[in-house]
Amino acid sequence: MEQYYLYIKSLHLIFIVTWFAGLFYIVRLFVYQIEASQKPSPEKEILGKQLNIMASRLWNIITWPSMILAVFFGIWLISMRMFWLTDAWMQVKLAFVVALIIYHFKCHQIFKQLQKGVIKHTSNSMRLFNEVPTIILFAVVFLVILKSAVNWIYGTVGIIAFSMLLMMGYKMYKRIREEKNN
């Protein structure tokens, strides 16, 4: 089985990339669905129908299978390197993976609501919500690449600083959109 390690690792990475792509795009589609619901008829119905189809195909054909396969190949990799489970970097990485899975299920809940025409969030809150996987992605990549070389203080400060930069970028974007609409 060891001879297949790099193939399994490659498949794990491929499905992580497609899972993240799906998570990034589905929330953008949520933004568009919410904004389309506020348009006048018939634009509201036309856009709503098309966006529901796009979201459904993305979610069911790309994002869900990618999550399942990324987790499957990740578990397979860990089973080949059980000693990783004692490493602090892996424990922190797995905590971020659990957070990403929780995020995925929250996206599923929002997806189901929007497919039924139920809107419980604003487009701005979805834009902000869309930054969560970005923070997780940065954290996990640095953890995996740096492993035990990670200085936890700098890592924590870095993630907080990165989150603050994303927040500032979001607020600037929101201000620009508001000025453009006025």
Beta strands, then each sheet from edge to edge (+ up, - down):
end
